[in-house]
């Protein structure tokens, strides 16, 4: 499970980097390539939602346990 989370985190960072590259480049008529940037940011959102769902499933199956402050303290 740790491998999947680490891989998803790297994918999120990679899609953010590609969105930054697409934002900084200019198109043929000095317009940013917003279509590619939107795709990269949409991919990041999708990966983030997938990672969140994986964490919830792992918690429900008992693979991970919360270790925070107890309730009522």
Secondary structure, 3 states (H helix, E strand, C coil): CHHHHHHHHHHHHHHHHHHHHHHHCECCCCCECHHHHHHHHHHHHHHHHHHHHHHHHHHHHCCCCCCCCCCCC
